[in-house]
Amino acid sequence: MAPRKRKKPVKKVKFQLTRSGIAGIAIVCFCIFLWMFLIGVWAGQSLLYPPVIKNKSSEIVKDSGKGKQILDVIQLEADKKKKIIR
């Protein structure tokens, strides 16, 4: 009978981290996930809302001949002045 060949021992890889190392990795992962969340919100809003077209004007403004002013400016003025109590 032939002698059995011994298998070579398998080298195992070990990672050893301290608590501060684990906390550092957790903070980095949190920042990456927060950044990805913010990019996802920004991309989602840009997909949901249609693009803004500045040259769009309504038919009422074109036919009225008053120009392109759409909103009137409202000015508020105080009726009474405040009294200073000494």
Order of alpha helices (4+ residues) and beta strands (2+ residues): alpha-alpha
